[in-house]
Amino acid sequence: LELTPENRTTILGFTTFVGLIVASVTQPLIGTLSDCTQSRWGRRLPYLTSGVIFLIVGLVWIAIAPTFLLFLLGVVVLQFASNTVQGPWQALLPDYVPTPQLGLASGLKFACEGLAAVAGRVVAGYLIGQVPVWGHAAVVTAVVVPASCLILGLAITAYGIRTAPFHHPIAQRSMRVALSLSFSVDLRTYPAFGWWFLNRLFFWSAMIAVGVFLLFYVMDVVGATSAEAQRFIGQATAVLGGVLLLCAVPARRFIERLPRKTMVFVAGVMAGVGTLVVLSTREYIVLMLGGALIVSGVGIYIVSSWALVTAIVPRADAARYLGIANMATALGSATARLFGGALIDIVNAINGSQSLGYLTVYTLAAMLFFLSALVVIPLQSSRPVD
């Protein structure tokens, strides 16, 4: 808003698109290196440590960037660093958790991530909101807080992975060969991974399309003022964040009793219905109900989807496969942000409307939610013995 006040949805989409393309390339490469690394610190810790250092550099860079170009470069640094951490970090689940407990572990992972996302957004919003009162000190504080959390998280993780992994095969191949295979997937041996990838791509594209433009949707479609929309989004974030966290425990219990792909299917249908509810109303209460249905579907999806893919991928190449898996997440996010933002601006401009572009994108999002449920039907989640 400060650096590029014109064409805000298009610029927002473009910025996050660039960052997410970096993310989609970085994770499989770093994951492959991590899978093949043999050091006194293990396979994962060297990349977790270097990633955290560059994450802090990226945070500072973004906070002080005086121009949009420098800001965009800061986003690239931040995404590279974030995915240097994320690839090896998410492989800790198959490294240390036996298959029967992946549902519980995924639920706990999701609960911690959800709590952190809500708390982080609340704290960041509060600190940046203090700029008129505190001046530059508010921006410094908004960097110091997450940087401190990153350092603390790294220390806890380093302490927790001192013991040998539950199952610790090392991919026996040279680094050159390993890097050449960074983006390859053996779909003959692991066909379920292909269906999972499509499901993730469709669901994540829809989820991001619904979420990222919600503030502008409330302003331009519902007709709220900027202040009213900000207050509503703040209240909705707190309420829906609570709903999201509450979904983790029951979702985990259902995962233990029902096939994981069934839960993924149910999540897509719930989110699709919730999006249709949002499309059908201009009332805040009904919007909140539709949002609660979407978020409940997202909560069930995040837990069950990740438990499903960690049971599918080969443990010896876990970081590489999970890095490729997150390409679906990154590409879905990038597609929704870039093309969703551009489509909103184009449709609105052609029709001289403030709302038709948003309605078009949200209708497409509902269709993608339902499509994500359909493509999971052929998926068989059994994994060959590694």
LUMVONU-869368 format. One record per residue (C-alpha): x, y, z. Coordinates in nm, 4 decimals, decimal comma. Layout:
<sites>
u = X&v = Y&w = Z .
...
</sites>
This chain:
<sites>
u = 0,0000&v = 0,0000&w = 0,0000 .
u = 0,2860&v = 0,2409&w = 0,0763 .
u = 0,5211&v = 0,1614&w = -0,2131 .
u = 0,2698&v = 0,0777&w = -0,4899 .
u = -0,0707&v = 0,2347&w = -0,4150 .
u = -0,1979&v = 0,1769&w = -0,7715 .
u = -0,3258&v = -0,1627&w = -0,8957 .
u = -0,2915&v = -0,3023&w = -0,5471 .
u = -0,4342&v = -0,6494&w = -0,6093 .
u = -0,2200&v = -0,7047&w = -0,9178 .
u = 0,0990&v = -0,5875&w = -0,7447 .
u = 0,0201&v = -0,7957&w = -0,4357 .
u = -0,0354&v = -1,1002&w = -0,6543 .
u = 0,2836&v = -1,0394&w = -0,8527 .
u = 0,4994&v = -0,9933&w = -0,5420 .
u = 0,3835&v = -1,3117&w = -0,3760 .
u = 0,3974&v = -1,4973&w = -0,7097 .
u = 0,7691&v = -1,4208&w = -0,7443 .
u = 0,8361&v = -1,5253&w = -0,3861 .
u = 0,6445&v = -1,8486&w = -0,4204 .
u = 0,8206&v = -1,9443&w = -0,7437 .
u = 1,1451&v = -1,9145&w = -0,5474 .
u = 0,9872&v = -2,1328&w = -0,2785 .
u = 0,8788&v = -2,4026&w = -0,5245 .
u = 1,2339&v = -2,4344&w = -0,6638 .
u = 1,4193&v = -2,4068&w = -0,3333 .
u = 1,2479&v = -2,6779&w = -0,1308 .
u = 1,3187&v = -2,9795&w = -0,3553 .
u = 1,6820&v = -2,8712&w = -0,4052 .
u = 1,7498&v = -2,8157&w = -0,0360 .
u = 1,5500&v = -3,1277&w = 0,0510 .
u = 1,7662&v = -3,3355&w = -0,1840 .
u = 2,0869&v = -3,1948&w = -0,0334 .
u = 1,9531&v = -3,2618&w = 0,3154 .
u = 1,8605&v = -3,6236&w = 0,2347 .
u = 2,2161&v = -3,6914&w = 0,1153 .
u = 2,4044&v = -3,4959&w = 0,3831 .
u = 2,6125&v = -3,6901&w = 0,6323 .
u = 2,7681&v = -3,4630&w = 0,8957 .
u = 2,8360&v = -3,4598&w = 1,2665 .
u = 2,5237&v = -3,2405&w = 1,3013 .
u = 2,3044&v = -3,4823&w = 1,1082 .
u = 2,1068&v = -3,4387&w = 0,7846 .
u = 1,8783&v = -3,1533&w = 0,8848 .
u = 2,0439&v = -2,9166&w = 1,1344 .
u = 2,2995&v = -2,7484&w = 0,9001 .
u = 2,0184&v = -2,6318&w = 0,6715 .
u = 1,7900&v = -2,5307&w = 0,9585 .
u = 2,0666&v = -2,3117&w = 1,1033 .
u = 2,1705&v = -2,1406&w = 0,7788 .
u = 1,8062&v = -2,0881&w = 0,6841 .
u = 1,7246&v = -1,9143&w = 1,0124 .
u = 2,0208&v = -1,6776&w = 0,9690 .
u = 1,9059&v = -1,5718&w = 0,6221 .
u = 1,5443&v = -1,5483&w = 0,7403 .
u = 1,6473&v = -1,2806&w = 0,9880 .
u = 1,8446&v = -1,1020&w = 0,7145 .
u = 1,5332&v = -1,1106&w = 0,4929 .
u = 1,3127&v = -0,9684&w = 0,7680 .
u = 1,5474&v = -0,6730&w = 0,8210 .
u = 1,5774&v = -0,6192&w = 0,4442 .
u = 1,1999&v = -0,6006&w = 0,3949 .
u = 1,1560&v = -0,3667&w = 0,6919 .
u = 1,4036&v = -0,1068&w = 0,5601 .
u = 1,3455&v = -0,1389&w = 0,1829 .
u = 1,2860&v = 0,2137&w = 0,0423 .
u = 1,1644&v = 0,1056&w = -0,3038 .
u = 0,9386&v = -0,1643&w = -0,4412 .
u = 1,2252&v = -0,3330&w = -0,6303 .
u = 1,4334&v = -0,3666&w = -0,3144 .
u = 1,1263&v = -0,4860&w = -0,1278 .
u = 1,0740&v = -0,7540&w = -0,3946 .
u = 1,4360&v = -0,8671&w = -0,3602 .
u = 1,3821&v = -0,8898&w = 0,0154 .
u = 1,0810&v = -1,1142&w = -0,0441 .
u = 1,3011&v = -1,3404&w = -0,2608 .
u = 1,5628&v = -1,3644&w = 0,0159 .
u = 1,2926&v = -1,4351&w = 0,2730 .
u = 1,1330&v = -1,7101&w = 0,0638 .
u = 1,4667&v = -1,8742&w = -0,0129 .
u = 1,5582&v = -1,8760&w = 0,3557 .
u = 1,2143&v = -1,9887&w = 0,4705 .
u = 1,2184&v = -2,2871&w = 0,2373 .
u = 1,5759&v = -2,3735&w = 0,3276 .
u = 1,4341&v = -2,4247&w = 0,6757 .
u = 1,1022&v = -2,5785&w = 0,5795 .
u = 1,2241&v = -2,8601&w = 0,3538 .
u = 1,4486&v = -3,0319&w = 0,6119 .
u = 1,2213&v = -2,9352&w = 0,9019 .
u = 0,9077&v = -3,1004&w = 0,7691 .
u = 1,1102&v = -3,4183&w = 0,6989 .
u = 1,1537&v = -3,4541&w = 1,0766 .
u = 0,8060&v = -3,6119&w = 1,0858 .
u = 0,8919&v = -3,9194&w = 0,8748 .
u = 1,2428&v = -3,9164&w = 1,0297 .
u = 1,1253&v = -3,9471&w = 1,3894 .
u = 0,7596&v = -4,0572&w = 1,3900 .
u = 0,6397&v = -4,4146&w = 1,3267 .
u = 0,3648&v = -4,4437&w = 1,0650 .
u = 0,0783&v = -4,5271&w = 1,3093 .
u = 0,1428&v = -4,2000&w = 1,4966 .
u = 0,1634&v = -3,9699&w = 1,1940 .
u = -0,1978&v = -3,8591&w = 1,2408 .
u = -0,1300&v = -3,7487&w = 1,5984 .
u = 0,1994&v = -3,5830&w = 1,5016 .
u = 0,0376&v = -3,3993&w = 1,2097 .
u = -0,2399&v = -3,2767&w = 1,4389 .
u = 0,0094&v = -3,1424&w = 1,6909 .
u = 0,2150&v = -2,9849&w = 1,4114 .
u = -0,0942&v = -2,8169&w = 1,2732 .
u = -0,2096&v = -2,6949&w = 1,6161 .
u = 0,1272&v = -2,5308&w = 1,6818 .
u = 0,1376&v = -2,3752&w = 1,3341 .
u = -0,2189&v = -2,2474&w = 1,3654 .
u = -0,1561&v = -2,0926&w = 1,7064 .
u = 0,1647&v = -1,9340&w = 1,5793 .
u = -0,0071&v = -1,7952&w = 1,2681 .
u = -0,2835&v = -1,6318&w = 1,4714 .
u = -0,0482&v = -1,4988&w = 1,7392 .
u = 0,2045&v = -1,3782&w = 1,4840 .
u = -0,0516&v = -1,1866&w = 1,2806 .
u = -0,2023&v = -1,0280&w = 1,5904 .
u = 0,1360&v = -0,9201&w = 1,7302 .
u = 0,2652&v = -0,7961&w = 1,3929 .
u = -0,0536&v = -0,6010&w = 1,3268 .
u = -0,0377&v = -0,4412&w = 1,6700 .
u = 0,3295&v = -0,3434&w = 1,6379 .
u = 0,2980&v = -0,1967&w = 1,2885 .
u = -0,0148&v = -0,0156&w = 1,4077 .
u = 0,2020&v = 0,1631&w = 1,6641 .
u = 0,4160&v = 0,3354&w = 1,3995 .
u = 0,2305&v = 0,6690&w = 1,4385 .
u = 0,3075&v = 0,6590&w = 1,8134 .
u = 0,6432&v = 0,4785&w = 1,8393 .
u = 0,7898&v = 0,5741&w = 1,5041 .
u = 1,0717&v = 0,3574&w = 1,3663 .
u = 1,0954&v = 0,1691&w = 1,6978 .
u = 0,7691&v = -0,0095&w = 1,6092 .
u = 0,9239&v = -0,1468&w = 1,2873 .
u = 1,2398&v = -0,2550&w = 1,4719 .
u = 1,0289&v = -0,4346&w = 1,7317 .
u = 0,8247&v = -0,6019&w = 1,4565 .
u = 1,1514&v = -0,7531&w = 1,3269 .
u = 1,3069&v = -0,8379&w = 1,6658 .
u = 1,0055&v = -1,0395&w = 1,7849 .
u = 0,9945&v = -1,2951&w = 1,4987 .
u = 1,3766&v = -1,3053&w = 1,4851 .
u = 1,3826&v = -1,4002&w = 1,8535 .
u = 1,1166&v = -1,6661&w = 1,7942 .
u = 1,3221&v = -1,8115&w = 1,5074 .
u = 1,6345&v = -1,8368&w = 1,7230 .
u = 1,4400&v = -1,9945&w = 2,0094 .
u = 1,2688&v = -2,2401&w = 1,7723 .
u = 1,6043&v = -2,3396&w = 1,6230 .
u = 1,7511&v = -2,4008&w = 1,9697 .
u = 1,4555&v = -2,6188&w = 2,0743 .
u = 1,4717&v = -2,8180&w = 1,7499 .
u = 1,8486&v = -2,8685&w = 1,7764 .
u = 1,8041&v = -2,9971&w = 2,1320 .
u = 1,5145&v = -3,2243&w = 2,0341 .
u = 1,6884&v = -3,4009&w = 1,7435 .
u = 2,0022&v = -3,5034&w = 1,9328 .
u = 1,8765&v = -3,8609&w = 1,9478 .
u = 1,8899&v = -4,0940&w = 1,6485 .
u = 1,5860&v = -4,0792&w = 1,4169 .
u = 1,3179&v = -4,3442&w = 1,4440 .
u = 1,3977&v = -4,4580&w = 1,0916 .
u = 1,7101&v = -4,3160&w = 0,9339 .
u = 1,7958&v = -4,4482&w = 0,5879 .
u = 2,0415&v = -4,2404&w = 0,3862 .
u = 1,9959&v = -4,2060&w = 0,0113 .
u = 2,3053&v = -4,3799&w = -0,1273 .
u = 2,3955&v = -4,1649&w = -0,4260 .
u = 2,6458&v = -3,8929&w = -0,5110 .
u = 2,5514&v = -3,5293&w = -0,4581 .
u = 2,5648&v = -3,4670&w = -0,8352 .
u = 2,3256&v = -3,7526&w = -0,9084 .
u = 2,1043&v = -3,6503&w = -0,6191 .
u = 2,0731&v = -3,2926&w = -0,7466 .
u = 1,9860&v = -3,4195&w = -1,0948 .
u = 1,6946&v = -3,6067&w = -0,9347 .
u = 1,5772&v = -3,3105&w = -0,7257 .
u = 1,2514&v = -3,2663&w = -0,9170 .
u = 1,1914&v = -3,6268&w = -1,0224 .
u = 0,9136&v = -3,8468&w = -0,8847 .
u = 0,8771&v = -4,2221&w = -0,9303 .
u = 0,5044&v = -4,2313&w = -1,0040 .
u = 0,5148&v = -4,5976&w = -1,1020 .
u = 0,6242&v = -4,6945&w = -0,7527 .
u = 0,4343&v = -4,4156&w = -0,5784 .
u = 0,1283&v = -4,3385&w = -0,7986 .
u = -0,0656&v = -4,2060&w = -0,4987 .
u = 0,1773&v = -3,9141&w = -0,4839 .
u = 0,0555&v = -3,7854&w = -0,8225 .
u = -0,3094&v = -3,7807&w = -0,7137 .
u = -0,2119&v = -3,6190&w = -0,3834 .
u = -0,0168&v = -3,3490&w = -0,5720 .
u = -0,3176&v = -3,2607&w = -0,7886 .
u = -0,5446&v = -3,2533&w = -0,4850 .
u = -0,3053&v = -3,0214&w = -0,3016 .
u = -0,2674&v = -2,7910&w = -0,6028 .
u = -0,6438&v = -2,7488&w = -0,6481 .
u = -0,7283&v = -2,7133&w = -0,2787 .
u = -0,4468&v = -2,4711&w = -0,2030 .
u = -0,5227&v = -2,2523&w = -0,5049 .
u = -0,8826&v = -2,2221&w = -0,3892 .
u = -0,7914&v = -2,1586&w = -0,0270 .
u = -0,5460&v = -1,8805&w = -0,1111 .
u = -0,7851&v = -1,7199&w = -0,3607 .
u = -1,0533&v = -1,7028&w = -0,0917 .
u = -0,8241&v = -1,5788&w = 0,1837 .
u = -0,5805&v = -1,3364&w = 0,0248 .
u = -0,8414&v = -1,1013&w = -0,1253 .
u = -1,0910&v = -1,1218&w = 0,1620 .
u = -1,0214&v = -0,7703&w = 0,2933 .
u = -1,0843&v = -0,6160&w = -0,0483 .
u = -1,3875&v = -0,8468&w = -0,0962 .
u = -1,5491&v = -0,7113&w = 0,2205 .
u = -1,4804&v = -0,3550&w = 0,1054 .
u = -1,5753&v = -0,3791&w = -0,2631 .
u = -1,8482&v = -0,6474&w = -0,2592 .
u = -2,0059&v = -0,6180&w = 0,0863 .
u = -1,9670&v = -0,2389&w = 0,0810 .
u = -1,7802&v = -0,1861&w = 0,4085 .
u = -1,5518&v = 0,1081&w = 0,4653 .
u = -1,1802&v = 0,0419&w = 0,5029 .
u = -1,2001&v = 0,0776&w = 0,8819 .
u = -1,5078&v = -0,1482&w = 0,9054 .
u = -1,3422&v = -0,4095&w = 0,6853 .
u = -1,0222&v = -0,4013&w = 0,8911 .
u = -1,2198&v = -0,4474&w = 1,2137 .
u = -1,4226&v = -0,7318&w = 1,0643 .
u = -1,1117&v = -0,9100&w = 0,9318 .
u = -0,9426&v = -0,8692&w = 1,2709 .
u = -1,2429&v = -1,0153&w = 1,4528 .
u = -1,2847&v = -1,2888&w = 1,1916 .
u = -0,9156&v = -1,3825&w = 1,2159 .
u = -0,9424&v = -1,4331&w = 1,5905 .
u = -1,2698&v = -1,6294&w = 1,5729 .
u = -1,1776&v = -1,8384&w = 1,2696 .
u = -0,8292&v = -1,8982&w = 1,4071 .
u = -0,9926&v = -2,0483&w = 1,7144 .
u = -1,2125&v = -2,2668&w = 1,4933 .
u = -0,9030&v = -2,3745&w = 1,3008 .
u = -0,7230&v = -2,4808&w = 1,6173 .
u = -1,0278&v = -2,6628&w = 1,7504 .
u = -1,0407&v = -2,8694&w = 1,4309 .
u = -0,6946&v = -3,0159&w = 1,4931 .
u = -0,7896&v = -3,2553&w = 1,7741 .
u = -1,1139&v = -3,3985&w = 1,6279 .
u = -0,9526&v = -3,4208&w = 1,2841 .
u = -0,6678&v = -3,6219&w = 1,4313 .
u = -0,9144&v = -3,8561&w = 1,6040 .
u = -1,1090&v = -3,9079&w = 1,2805 .
u = -0,7830&v = -3,9738&w = 1,0931 .
u = -0,7079&v = -4,2556&w = 1,3363 .
u = -1,0483&v = -4,4140&w = 1,2611 .
u = -1,1173&v = -4,3284&w = 0,8957 .
u = -0,9054&v = -4,3483&w = 0,5789 .
u = -0,7020&v = -4,0309&w = 0,5451 .
u = -0,8141&v = -3,9767&w = 0,1881 .
u = -1,1771&v = -3,9807&w = 0,3123 .
u = -1,0970&v = -3,6898&w = 0,5427 .
u = -0,9263&v = -3,5038&w = 0,2568 .
u = -1,2371&v = -3,5575&w = 0,0408 .
u = -1,4687&v = -3,4295&w = 0,3179 .
u = -1,2478&v = -3,1231&w = 0,3678 .
u = -1,2734&v = -3,0244&w = 0,0004 .
u = -1,6526&v = -3,0543&w = 0,0026 .
u = -1,6859&v = -2,8537&w = 0,3270 .
u = -1,4650&v = -2,5718&w = 0,1987 .
u = -1,6506&v = -2,5629&w = -0,1345 .
u = -1,9897&v = -2,5356&w = 0,0372 .
u = -1,8531&v = -2,2642&w = 0,2683 .
u = -1,7335&v = -2,0620&w = -0,0314 .
u = -2,0798&v = -2,0834&w = -0,1895 .
u = -2,2261&v = -1,9523&w = 0,1385 .
u = -1,9872&v = -1,6556&w = 0,1306 .
u = -2,0876&v = -1,5852&w = -0,2310 .
u = -2,4575&v = -1,5863&w = -0,1438 .
u = -2,4605&v = -1,3212&w = 0,1294 .
u = -2,3740&v = -0,9644&w = 0,2228 .
u = -2,4464&v = -1,0101&w = 0,5956 .
u = -2,1529&v = -1,0235&w = 0,8356 .
u = -2,3011&v = -1,3050&w = 1,0451 .
u = -2,3606&v = -1,5307&w = 0,7449 .
u = -2,0165&v = -1,4398&w = 0,6087 .
u = -1,8703&v = -1,5555&w = 0,9391 .
u = -2,0666&v = -1,8812&w = 0,9210 .
u = -1,9458&v = -1,9455&w = 0,5665 .
u = -1,5936&v = -1,8602&w = 0,6766 .
u = -1,6221&v = -2,1002&w = 0,9703 .
u = -1,7222&v = -2,3784&w = 0,7314 .
u = -1,4274&v = -2,2997&w = 0,5033 .
u = -1,1840&v = -2,2838&w = 0,7939 .
u = -1,3171&v = -2,6089&w = 0,9402 .
u = -1,2552&v = -2,7738&w = 0,6037 .
u = -0,9075&v = -2,6204&w = 0,5905 .
u = -0,8314&v = -2,7444&w = 0,9426 .
u = -0,9373&v = -3,0990&w = 0,8603 .
u = -0,7502&v = -3,0792&w = 0,5301 .
u = -0,4172&v = -2,9586&w = 0,6664 .
u = -0,3999&v = -3,2327&w = 0,9283 .
u = -0,5271&v = -3,5187&w = 0,7117 .
u = -0,3442&v = -3,4147&w = 0,3929 .
u = -0,0036&v = -3,3971&w = 0,5575 .
u = -0,0593&v = -3,7219&w = 0,7480 .
u = -0,1529&v = -3,8791&w = 0,4146 .
u = 0,1529&v = -3,7618&w = 0,2193 .
u = 0,4011&v = -3,8493&w = 0,4970 .
u = 0,2622&v = -4,2037&w = 0,4827 .
u = 0,3056&v = -4,2096&w = 0,1022 .
u = 0,6585&v = -4,0767&w = 0,0463 .
u = 0,9708&v = -4,2971&w = 0,0764 .
u = 1,1524&v = -4,2280&w = 0,4019 .
u = 1,4984&v = -4,2388&w = 0,2417 .
u = 1,4032&v = -3,9431&w = 0,0180 .
u = 1,1524&v = -3,7820&w = 0,2543 .
u = 1,2835&v = -3,4248&w = 0,2356 .
u = 1,3017&v = -3,4341&w = -0,1460 .
u = 0,9516&v = -3,5761&w = -0,1911 .
u = 0,8043&v = -3,3427&w = 0,0693 .
u = 0,9830&v = -3,0527&w = -0,0994 .
u = 0,8209&v = -3,1517&w = -0,4279 .
u = 0,4926&v = -3,1903&w = -0,2387 .
u = 0,5230&v = -2,8307&w = -0,1254 .
u = 0,5644&v = -2,7252&w = -0,4870 .
u = 0,1908&v = -2,7927&w = -0,5102 .
u = 0,1394&v = -2,5605&w = -0,2130 .
u = 0,3670&v = -2,2911&w = -0,3552 .
u = 0,2357&v = -2,3153&w = -0,7108 .
u = -0,1236&v = -2,3141&w = -0,5876 .
u = -0,0531&v = -2,0045&w = -0,3809 .
u = 0,1338&v = -1,8345&w = -0,6647 .
u = -0,1360&v = -1,9102&w = -0,9211 .
u = -0,4149&v = -1,7829&w = -0,6978 .
u = -0,2314&v = -1,4651&w = -0,6025 .
u = -0,1040&v = -1,3710&w = -0,9483 .
u = -0,3953&v = -1,4720&w = -1,1693 .
u = -0,6600&v = -1,4099&w = -0,9026 .
u = -0,5460&v = -1,0514&w = -0,8486 .
u = -0,5102&v = -0,9821&w = -1,2203 .
u = -0,8491&v = -1,1418&w = -1,2973 .
u = -1,0229&v = -0,9275&w = -1,0360 .
u = -0,8791&v = -0,6068&w = -1,1806 .
u = -0,9463&v = -0,7075&w = -1,5434 .
u = -1,3071&v = -0,8234&w = -1,4940 .
u = -1,3899&v = -0,5194&w = -1,2826 .
u = -1,2368&v = -0,2853&w = -1,5423 .
u = -1,4175&v = -0,4482&w = -1,8367 .
u = -1,7557&v = -0,4405&w = -1,6644 .
u = -1,7136&v = -0,1116&w = -1,4800 .
u = -1,7864&v = -0,2981&w = -1,1570 .
u = -1,6299&v = -0,3086&w = -0,8120 .
u = -1,7563&v = -0,6568&w = -0,7296 .
u = -1,7870&v = -0,8806&w = -1,0375 .
u = -1,4170&v = -0,9654&w = -1,0454 .
u = -1,4263&v = -1,0877&w = -0,6852 .
u = -1,7421&v = -1,2908&w = -0,7480 .
u = -1,5748&v = -1,4539&w = -1,0493 .
u = -1,2646&v = -1,5511&w = -0,8550 .
u = -1,4642&v = -1,6837&w = -0,5586 .
u = -1,6834&v = -1,8916&w = -0,7915 .
u = -1,3705&v = -2,0446&w = -0,9459 .
u = -1,2385&v = -2,1113&w = -0,5952 .
u = -1,5542&v = -2,3041&w = -0,5036 .
u = -1,5163&v = -2,5143&w = -0,8185 .
u = -1,1518&v = -2,5893&w = -0,7323 .
u = -1,2472&v = -2,7013&w = -0,3806 .
u = -1,4949&v = -2,9514&w = -0,5253 .
u = -1,2441&v = -3,0599&w = -0,7921 .
u = -0,9844&v = -3,1268&w = -0,5213 .
u = -1,2308&v = -3,3651&w = -0,3575 .
u = -1,2890&v = -3,5505&w = -0,6850 .
u = -0,9223&v = -3,6121&w = -0,7717 .
u = -0,8514&v = -3,7733&w = -0,4358 .
u = -1,0984&v = -4,0562&w = -0,5075 .
u = -0,8523&v = -4,2712&w = -0,7140 .
u = -0,5747&v = -4,2267&w = -0,4559 .
u = -0,4505&v = -4,5409&w = -0,2787 .
u = -0,2427&v = -4,4461&w = 0,0241 .
u = -0,0496&v = -4,7690&w = 0,0786 .
u = 0,3281&v = -4,7206&w = 0,0435 .
u = 0,5709&v = -4,9822&w = -0,0893 .
u = 0,8308&v = -5,0961&w = 0,1623 .
u = 1,1338&v = -4,8641&w = 0,1386 .
</sites>
